[in-house]
Amino acid sequence: MSELTHPKKLTLYVAGQTPKSLAAIANLKSITEQHMPGQYEIEVIDLRQNPKLAKEHSIVAIPTLVRELPVPIRKIIGDLSDVEKVLVSLKVQGE
Amino acid sequence: MSLDEIAELRRRLSEAEDTIRAIHQGDVDALVVGELSNPQVFDIGGGADAYHAFMEVMNVGAVAVDQTGRILYANANMNAVLGVTQNSVQGTLFSDVAQAPVAEAIQRLLVPPLVGPVSTEVEFDRNGERVHYVLAATPLRLSTTLGVAVTFTDVTEQVRAQAAEQNERAARAVIASANEAVLVCDRNGVITHANTASHAVFDGDPLGLTFAQAVPLVFPNATGLMQSEDIVQMAVQGTPVQGVEAHAPNAPKAKDYLVSAAPLQIGNDAISGCVVTMVDLSQRKAAEKQQLLMMRELDHRVKNTLALVQSIASRTLHHEDTLEGFQKAFTGRIQALAATHNLLAENSWTNLTIEDVVLSELAPYTSGVSGRLVVHDLGHSLSPRAAIALGLVLHELATNATKYGALSVPGGKVSVREYVETAAQPDRFVIEWQESGGPVVTPPTRKGFGQTVIARSLQYAPAGGAEVDFAPEGLVCRISVPIEDMAGQ
């Protein structure tokens, strides 16, 4: 029940204002607003500011989007310009 | 190893494969490298700082966009171009922050393949002002992303200057091609422009002279107080002067003009001078003069004709015993007069040939019967005055011939010829009327008005007149036409 009332968290790892980072932020906002409004809460982590935060989700490539819940954890690498691919990855069976 | 551990390993393997594939495909532009305890972010293809710094020092608007039109970086000048702040444009699509014409121009520059520098022009309204920019795009690879760097160069001033120059050129062309003399003066009345047609009012180069110096004017319909400088002064002060007739005594050719002067106002500025136009009136004046002359001539002719009619009426009345006789004789004479008038009117009161008059006057008496009238080469021309007199004489002769002479019987005929009689001094031009085939002629016992008309009609000049010979075999009348009334004599 808590999953319905509280938005699930999406963490986007970027590196300052690289082209892909800028694109990923904008694309993610647009996808969540258009296709799943209110379901997700977005946290953008700038690894250029704090590289150590890469450790938590073992981030190697930037940008990377991480969905922790529901398990299993999912990672989408790239600027999120392929909307279909992002939607398929975010929607797990039964949702 | 438990099933969970195997699943976890599989997940990690899959993740590692995804990462490698993404790096291969250029889906990422930064990597986290180094020790786990001290990771660092590494930009693929170098950092963005270098190109940011480079773009900032450019003195035009500069922006880097990716292929979707997303703004990766815009310099401070660029934000000024769009009228926005940097925070609001980075990462956004051009179409979200720029006006439609600008976004469309960017789209044109992003049409693949992105090769070589391309440029386009765009104009849009910014803060209520129309601005013009030239956009130049060069393909730009920023790490793994392909995009374009676009510069925005403000050409508003150049475009405005060009438009102003074009207007100026058009205005000059309009002035130059006007048929009327057009002179442009500044506020002090000094001529600054003059078209080709203005040579008609001033022989030479009028530039630098005041209008009053170059073209002194006299206004016949105004008091002597009004002069050239006054019309310029009025126009410069904002009062247009429209269509004043003026005489330009110093003008090389035509002297009469219709002068207008209008204030010269460029845009919303104050009046900077005036434009004087001068239309040549000489043709109109000449036409008016001709018309006046014709009216006087017409007046003269009408008076002459009325005097003649009056004289015919009183004379006819004097010679006729009955009202019926008067009516017949008078109407016949007026009709004779009218016939010649008609001929003259048809020929615009120019000279008529003798044949024209003879055929016109005798038509009522000889029509329908061939051989009654024989004319011999009557090609000489007469003045209107002589034609009217000849018409009256011929009418009387014809009336007489119908009553008593050759035209009173079948087989009788009249022949008319012309000749120059050299025996007399000076030479006389004679029109001879000869009747034949009629009854034996005897001189009349009583002299009627008809004979007076015949004798006197052409006596308005010393050489004019007519004499009648009542020869028994047929009446002969020799009509002398004053030599000055023979055209071309």
Interface residues (C-beta under 8 A of the other chain):
Chain A: A15 G16 Q17 T18 P19 K20 S21 L22 A23 I25 A26 L47 R48 P51 K52 A54 K55 I59 V60 A61 I62 P63 T64 P72 I73 K75 I77 G78 D79 S81
Chain B: R11 E15 D18 T19 A22 I23 Q25 D27 V28 D29 A30 L31 V32 L36 N38 P39 Q40 V41 D43 A48 D66 T68 R70 L72 Y73 Q90 G91 T92 L93 L142 S143 T144 T145 G147
